Amino acid sequence: MNKIIGTAFLFITITAVSFAQWTSIGGPGGGGSIRSLFIDKSTAPHTIYADVNSDGVTEKGAFRSTDGGASWNPVIMDSTKTFALDCFAAGPDGATYAMGGYLYKSTNKGVTWNKHSASSVGGRSIAIENATTMYAGSFGSIYKSTNGGVNWNALSFNYQGNNALLYVAPNTLFVANSAYGVFKSTDGGATWLQMNNGLTDTMATSIVMESSSIMYAGTAKGMFKTTDGGANWFAINNGFSKIPIISGLAFEASGIVYAGTYGNGVYKTTDGGANWSWIIAGLTAGTVNSIALDDVGIVYIGLNEYSTGGVFKTTNGGTLWQPVSPNKHVITNMAWNESKSTLYVVSRENGVFKTNDNGTTWTELSKNFSNKSINAIAIESPGTLYVGGTNGTVYKTTDDGSTWSDVSVTSMTMEVNTLLILSPGTVLAGMTYGGISKTTDGGATWSRLLNTTTTVYDLLMESPGVLYSRTPLINKSVDGGVTWANRSFISIGVELGFPIRVAIESPGVMYATMKTSLVKGIYKSTDSANTWTAVNDGLSDWDITSYAIPMPGTVYASSSSKGVFKTTSGGTNWIDVSTGMSDKHVKVLTMSSSSIYAGTLNGIFKTTRPTEVKENSPNMLPEKFELSQNYPNPFNPTTNINFAVSRNGFVSLKVFDILGREVATLVNEQMNSGSYKASFDGKGLSSGMYLYQLRSGNNIETRCMMLLK
């Protein structure tokens, strides 16, 4: 019987003493993770643009507000739909530009938009020099247009990493590269000079300018400043409680700069970086994705957290902040411990919870965590868990969550995205901008296994020693992670597809979610990620967020807005299996031996895990519809059920208790005429008589079986 399992909510009251305070006023797309913000000051009133990623996977697209965030309307591209947009810019010709794969242009202050570029650029930042000359920074590349953004050519800039652009003067621009530091060009991008003298960390995330000589750069190890146009840099980190990873910068006026951080809110300096003040009191989340300045003292920030994020606003330089989008609760990760029959749930910003009675009651395990921004969870053995989050945080418990020890990756301040247990005490941690760290002593010490600035989103084990990572390329290791080799990626025309979710079915067989305008949906590989084939037939939503694979060929795929889909043909076709789900915004799937759990924006849903169905006689078509007596009978706890259907059609085989309540669904799909065998596992059920019923078309047959424990 399907059941909705309630989730626990945690409410915290923060009393501010001397910090700035933030409060809320409503917002775009129902709130969530805000990827980019931009304010067009050429309009009256000013127009605010915000790109919303509501639940960690769903790109809800861009929204605009003309009343200071009190109300929001979707940004409609090509007169049909809302797109996800990475960045915005105002042109000198009065037009507004937005990059979402292609470059879009609006000539009426954002009311209507049209595709402007001839091809996809994929820029994550835009720098506009004049009406004809523009630059776009993407991952690993910088492009230039000399005809107003219609056509683009790649510049000679071959450094991997995200590229944030800063236009300084005609033909002069700077680039903050997330792996190799700061670069400068004085000839319109024809040549580049690396400007890292004094920059002790080259993972540069953002750069802003006070004047042609005074600039500020944010890195993975705090703030730096130059007073000679980038020739020399020096650290300016006084006032930070911990050297932060800088996520975004905004320059307001002489000496006044705002700095957003990963996991630690917003800081402000009014003396050119000599001192920084923490202005986070009242904020519901800690990671700032973007900052945009309106008039003096009016600042907007976009928060990353999916459950407690949104757009926040201050009208007095940070003394008082007001959120301009509502908060939501979301499940971000789950894990099942079979030996303890316990489900563990991670709710970012709310911590870690567990239930061992199918959700009737929940216990919070993270009450004493100093950092509740948790992303990852891994089970080593009954009672031994690891969880990981922002700032290199890793907690470990050996008593099922009663007590925890801090075993953080102290050498790294990056976010822990994923954890993988290789053996007792040996754990891998995939980091944001930090590659892979490894411990062989249960977290007491960590070492860099993959010493790179690459972000590792997922780690998966195919078999002992054979691992895969998603970076966003898929990489394979056959020596336990010591060395890695890139696998192939998918391209359609000039557009590359990089996976955002990966699952392993069996050795060599994998499924991956792609998400670009051309390369999207589910792709399957049967040769260890060397080649890929699209398998999207039957999907009504290609934004796939997670996978659960109970047996070879049978795959569950959750989507960002349409619930859960299932295939029993290895992806040849998919059917919607979301009946009973009141919330179809699914973030993550996990399995027990008898159930599949789906974590959504509003709690957890559960369905019976299917058992293997085998076709006995594929070459002999049965003459009649038939349900055989199960064997063995009585049984404990497993039994087999043979059945036959004489016509192609939809078939269901379900198990009920003596009161008629459904306890298991063994078959619920389209089937060809034939004879089949299904297995039923009564683990978790009490002894007694049960009914099993076969339906196909107008045919119904029911039999009894006895479970004796």
N, C-alpha and C positions, 0 to 999 in steps of 0.2 A: 504494500500500500504506500503510495507516494505520500510523503510528509514534508511540510515546510519546517525547517529547523530554525528557531529564532537565534539571533546572535546577541552577544553582550555588548553593551555600549558603555563607554567610560567617559565620565564628565570630570573635568579638572578645572578648578578655579585658581587663577593666578592673581596674586595681589602685587601690584606694581608699587615700588617705592619711589625710585627716581627715574624709571624708564618711561619712554613715550608709550602711549596707549593706543590700541587699535580697536575699532568696533565695526559693525556690518550694516549694509543697506540694500542688498539684492543683486542679480547679475546675469552674465551672458550664458546661454545654453544650459542653464541649470547648474552652473558652477563646475568645479573640477580643476584639472591641471591646466594652467594657462601657459602656452608655449611661447607666445610672442605678444608684445604690446607696441602700439604706435599711436602718436597723437598728431593729427594734421591741424596745425595752427593757422593754416590759410583760410579755414572756414570760420564762419561766425554763426553760432558758437563753434568751438573747436570740436573736431570729430575724433573719437577714441575707437581704435580697432583692437580686438583681442581674438587670438586663435585659441580655441578650447579643445582640450583632449580630456573628456569627462571622466573616464574610469580607468585610465592607464593604458587602454588599447584603442578605444573608440575615438576617432577623429570627428568631433562634432562640427568642426569647421570654424570659420571666422564670423565675428559679430561686430556690429558698430553701434556706438552710442553718441547722440548729439546733446545729451542733457546731463553730462558729468557722471554717467554710469547708473542713473536712476532707471533707465529702460534700455533694452538692447534689441536689435533686429539683425537677422542673418545677412551676411554679405553674399549676394547672389552672383555667381559667375556664369557667363554665357547664357543668361536669362533662364537657367534651369535649376541649378542646385548650388548648395554651399560647399566650398572646397576647404581643405586644410591648407593654411598659408604659413610659410616659414618666416616671412619678413615683409615689411612695408616701407615705402619711402615716398616723399613728396617731391615732385619735379619742379624745376624752375618755370615750366610752362603752365603751372597751375594744376597739372594732372596728378593723380595719385597712382602709385604703382604697388603691386603685390606679387610676391613670388610663391607659387605653389606648383613646382615642377616647371610649368610655363610661366612667363611673365604676363600678368594681367594689368590692364590700364583702365582707369575711370576718369572721365573728363567732366563729371558732374558731382564731384565731392563724395564719391562712394555709393551713389544711388544705384547706378548700373555699371557693369564691368564687361570687358571683352578680352578674349585672348589676344595678346599683343605680339608675343614672340613667335617665330616660325617653327621653333623646335624647343624641346624640353631642356632647361638649363640646370634645374635642381639647386638653385642658389639658396643659401641660408642667411645671406646678408647682401644688401645692396648699397652701393655708393654711387651717387649721381654727381657728375662733374658739371654737365650742362645739358641742354635739350637733346643733344645727339650722343654724348659720350657717357657711358655707364659701365659699372663694374659689378660683378656678382661673385661672391665667395661661396663655394660648396665644399663638400668633404674631399680634400685632396686636390682641388683645382680652383683656379680663378679664371673667370671669363670676362671678356670685354666686348662691348657693342659700340659701334661708331655711327649707327643709324637709328638712335633713339630706342634701342632695345628690341628691334625686330630680329636682327641676326646677331649671333654671338660667336666669338672665336676664343679658344682656350689659350691663355698666356703661358709662357714658359715658367711655370711654377710647379715643381714636382715634389711637393712635401705633403705626406699624408697627415690628416687631421682636419678638424673644423677650422674654417678661415673666417674671422670676423674682420670686416673692412672698415677703415677710417679714412675718409677723404680730407686732405689738408689744404691743397691748393692745386691749380691746374697742373696735371701730369704727376702730381705728388700724392701718394697715399701710403698708409701703413696697413699691415696685416698682423693680427694676433692669431697665431697658429697653435692649436691645442697640443701639438707635439714638439714643435721646433722653435717656439718663441716668437719674437717680433721681427718683421721684415719691413723694408722701406723701398719704394720705387720712386724715382724722380723723372722717369721717362715714359710715363703712362703704362707701366707694367711690362715694358720690354725687358728690363733687367731688374734684379732684386738684390738687396744687400741685407744680410742678417744683422740685426741690431741688438745683440744679447749681452753686451758688456755690462757686468754688474747684475744681470738678471740671473739669479741663482736657481730659478726654476723656469724651464722652457715650456711648460704646459700652460701657455697663455690662453685665457678664455675670452678676454674682452679688453678693449682699449678705448679711452676717451681723451679729448683734447681740451685744454684750457686756453692754449695759444699755440703758435707754431713751434714753440720751444718747450712748453710745459705740457706734459701728457701723463696719464695714469694708466697702468696696465694691471689687470687682475689675473692671477695665476692659481695653480693648484696649491701653492704655498704662500698665499697672501697677496699683499699689494706692493707695487713698485711704482716709482716716479722718476721721470726724467725732466731736467730743466735745460737741456741742450739739444732738444729735437731728436732724442733717441740715441745719441752717441753713448751716453752713460746712464745707467739706472741704479737706484738705491732703494732698499726695502723701507716701507713706511707702515709698520704693523703695530705701533703702540696703541693699546686700548682694546685690542682683540683678546677675548678670554682664551682663545686657542687659535693658532694660526689657521685661518679658514681656507677652504676652496672657494674662490670667487666665481660666482655664476653670472654676474652682470654688473655693469657700471652705468652711472648717469652723472653728467656734469651739469651743475645748476648755475653757479656764478663763481667769481674769483675765490678759490680755496674751498668751495663747497661741493662735495662729491658724495653720492650715495653708492653703497656697495652691497649687492645681494650675495648671499652665500648659499652653499649646499648644507642644509641641515641646521643653520644657526641664524636664520632671519636676516635682518637689515642693519647695516652700520652706516654712520654718517660722520663726515669730517667737515669742520668749518674753518680749518686752518691749514688747508693744503696737504692733509695727511699726517701732520705732526701728531695728532690725536684722533682717535675714533670713538664714537659713542654708539652703544647698542640700543636700537629703538625697535624692540620686538614685543613689548608687553601688550597682551590682548590678541596677538596674532594666533590663529588656530593651527598654523603649520610653520615649518622652519625653512624649507628650501625655496629660494626665490629664482624663478626662471627668467624674469625680465623686469626691467624698470623703464618707465617713461615719464618725462617731466612735462608739465603743462606750463602755466605761469609760475612765477617765483613762489615757492612754498607749496605748490600743488603737485603731488607726486602720486603715480599709480604703480603698483607692483603686481606681477602675476606669480602666484604660488604654484609649485609643482605638485603638491600632494593631492591625490585624486579624491580622497574622502573629505578633506578639510581645506581644500584649496580655493581658487577663484581669484578675482581681482579685488585688491584693497586700495584704498585712497586716503590721502591726507591733504588737508587744505592749509596746514600751518607748519609745514616742514617736518612733520613727524611727531608733533606733540599729541595729536589725536588722529587715529586712523579709522577708516570705516570700510568694511568689506562691501564690495559691490556685486557679490554673487553668493548664493546660499551654500551651506555645507551639506555633504552627503556622507554616508557610511558605506564602505566598500571592502569586500574581501579581496586581498591581494595574493595570498598564497595559502596552501593547505597541504597537509601530509597525514597519512594514515599509518598507525602502528598496529599491525595485525595481531601480534602476540598479546597486546593489551586491549584490543578492541577500542582504541582511542583515536579520535579525530582531533588534530591540532590545526588551529586557524590563525593566520597572521592578518591583522587589520592595521594597515599602515597608520601611524600616529595614535592608534588605540592599543597596540601591543599584541600579545600572544595569548590565546585562549585554548582550552581543551574541553571536550565532552566525551564521556564514556558511556552515555545512555542515549545515544542517537539525538542529542541536542535538547533533551528535556531540561538538563541543567548544564551550565557552563562555569568554568573556573578560570579566572584570569591568572596567568603565570608570570606576568611582567610587572607586577605592582612595584617592585623595587628596582626596575630598570632606570638608569639615568638617561637612556636614550631609547625611546619607543618607536623611532622611525625604522621599523624592521621590514625587510623585503624577503629574505630567504630563510628557509628552514630545512634541516636535514636530520634524519633519524639514523643513529649509529647502531643502537641496540635497545631492547626494552628499558625505558627510563633514561636513556642517554640521548640528548638532543643538542643540536647547535642551531642558533639563529644569528642572522647577520643583517646589518643595516648601514646607516650613514656613518661617515667619519671612521671607516675601518672597524666599526663595532662588531664584535662576535661575542655572544654569550653561550655558555655551556652549562647543562644540567646533567647530573647523573642520578637524580632521584625524581624523575618525571616532572620537573618544574617546581618542586618545593623550594629548592635553593638553586642559585645560579652563580657561576664564577665568570669574571670578565677575562676572556682570552682573546682580546681584540688584536687585530693586525696593527701593532703599535707603530710600525715603520711607515704605515700608509694612512692618509687621511681621506682616501677615496671611499666611495660607497661600495658595500658588498652587495652584489646583485644576485649571486647564486652560490650555493654550497654543494659539494659533492663528496660523499664518503667513499673512500677507496678501500679502507680496511679499518679495524678498530684503532683509533688514534690518528689515522692518516686522513686528512681532509684537504680538499682544494677549495679556494675561494676566488671567484671571478669578480674583478673589481672594475669600477668606472675609472677610465684613464690609467689603470694600474696593472693590466694583465692578470696574471694568476699568482696567488700566493699559496704556499703549502705548509702544512704542519704534519709532523710525524710523531708528535708527543702530546696529542690531544689539545693543542692550542697553546701549550706553554711557550713555544717559540715558533716563528714563521719565517720562511725564506721565499725569495722571489723565484718562482718556477718559470714563469714567462715574463722576463724583464722587458716590458714594453709599455708604451703609453696607450696601447689599444684598450678599448673598453670590451670586457668580456661579459656578455649578458646571460649566457646559458652554458652549463657543463653537463654532459651526458655520458654515461658509460654503456657501451655496447656489450663488452665482455671484459674480463680482467685484463688490464693493460691497454685496451682499445677504447679511446675516449674521443669525444667530439666537443668542440667549443663553437659558440656563435659570437662573432666579434665586430661587425655583423656578417662577415664571411663565415662559411662553415669550414672549420679546420679539423684535421684528424691527427691523432697521435696513436702510435702502436707501441709506445714504450712508457705508458703510464703518465704521459704529460711532459716528458723531458724535452722532446722535439715535436714540432707540429708542421703539417703541410696543408696549404690551402686547397680546398676542393673547388669545383667549378661553381660559377654563379650563372644566373639566367639573364639573357639579354633579348629584347625585342626591339629591333632597329637600334637607335642610339640609347635606349633606356635600359639600365641595369636593374635587376631585381635582387634585393638582398633579403634574406629570411628574417622575420621578426619572431617566429616561434618554430621550434624544431622538436620532433618526437621520433623515437626509434621503435619500430615494430619488431624487427628481428635482425640478425646480422646482415648488414648491407641494405636493408629496407628502411627508408625514412620518409617522413612527411614534413613539409615545411610550409609556413604561411608567408606569402609574398604580399607586398603592399606598396605598389606604385600605380600610376595611372594606367599603365599597360600590363605590367607584370604583377598580377594580383591573384588572390585566392590560395587554394591548396595545390602544391606540387609534390610529386612523389618520385623518389629515386629508388632503384633496385640494385644499384651498383656503387653503394657507399658514397653517395653524393657526387659522383662524377657527371652524371647526366640526370635531367629532371623532365617530368611530363606533367602538364596541368591535369588535375582530376577534380573538376568543379561541377560536374553534371548533377543537378538537383539542389544545389546550394542557392538559397535566396539572399544570403549575406556572405560576402567573401572576406569579411574582416574577421578572420579566425583568431581566437585568443589563446586556445589551449587544446590539448589532445589527451584522450585516455584510450588505451589499447588493451582491451581485456583478453584478446586472442588474435592470432594472425588472421588478417583479412577483415576483422571487425574493429572499427575505429569510431570513437565519438569525438566530434569536433565542436567546441563551443564558439559562439560568435558574440560580437559586441552588442548586438541589438535584436537578434532573432532566435536566441536560445541555443539549443543543441541539435546537431545533425549526427546521423549515424550511417555508416556503410558496412555492409557485410560482404562486399565484393572487392575489398582492397582499394576503394576509391572510385570504382567504375561508375557508381551512382550513389547518391546520398538521399536520405529522407529526413524530414523534420520529426524529432522525437521530443518536442518541448511541451507536450500536453501536460497541463497542471502547473506550469511555471507562471506565477504572477509577475515575475520580473525576468525578462529575457536578456538583460545586459550581463552576460556571463564573463567573468574575469579568469577563472581557473577551474580545472577539473582534477579530481583525484579519485582513487579507487580503493576499496577494501576487497576482500574475497567474495563478498556478496552484494556490494552496493557501489554505485557511482555517485559522487557528490559534485555539485556545481556551486561555486561561490559567485555571488552576484553583487550588484550595488546594494541590495536590500536583503542580505542574509544568504542562507544555504538551502539548496534543494537536493533531494535524494531520490534515486531510482534504483531498481534492482539490477545488479550486474548480470548480463546474460551468460549462460553456460554454453559450452560448445555444442553445436548441432551438426551432425554428420549425415551425409547422404549415403544410404546403404547400397541402393541398387540404381545407379544412374541410367543404366541401359534398359531397365525393365520398368515400364510405366505401370503403376497400380491401376486396378480396375475400379477401385472404390475408395471412398473416404473412410479411414479407419484409425482408431486410437487403441493401442494395445495396453495390457496391464503392465504396470511398471515392474522392474526387477532390479535388485531383489525387493521383496515386499513380505514382511516389514523390512525397514532399512534404517541404517544409522551410520553417518548422516547423509550419504549420497545414494542415488538410485538412477536408473536409466528408463527412458520412456521412448518407445518406438511409435511412429505414426506415419500415415500415408495420406497424400492428397492426390486426387485424380485429375485436377485441373489447375492450370496456372492461376494465381490470384493471391490476395492478401490472407495471411495465415497468422493466427494467434494461438499460443499455448500458454495458459496461465494457471497458477496454483492459488487456491483459496483455503482459508481455514474453515472449520465447521460452521462458523457464523456467516460465511460468505464474504469475508474480508480478503482482498487480494494480498498475497504475501510474496509473490514472485511472478515475473514475466519471463518465460523461457524463450518464446518466439513472438515476434510482433513485426512482421515485414512481408514484402512480396516474395513469393516462392514459386518455383516451377513444379510441375507435377512430378512426384517421386516419392520414395520412401526415405524416412529420416530417423535419426536417433538424437534425442536431447538428454542432457544430464541435469539433475536437480540436486542442489546441496542444501540440506536442511539445517546447517550450522546456524546457531542463533535462534532457532525455533524450539518450542517446547514439544514434548512427546504428545502424540495424539493422532487423530484421523485428519487427513487433508484431502481436498478434492483437486483434481487437475482436469482442465477443460480445453478441448481443441475446437477452434472455430475456423471455417473457411467458406466464404459465401453464405449460403443458407444452411450449411451443415454444422451441427453442433453435437459433440459427444463428450460426456463427463464420466470419469472413473474416480474411485477412492484409493488412497494408499495410507499406510500406517508408519508413522515415525516413532521408533522406540529407542530411548536413550538409557 
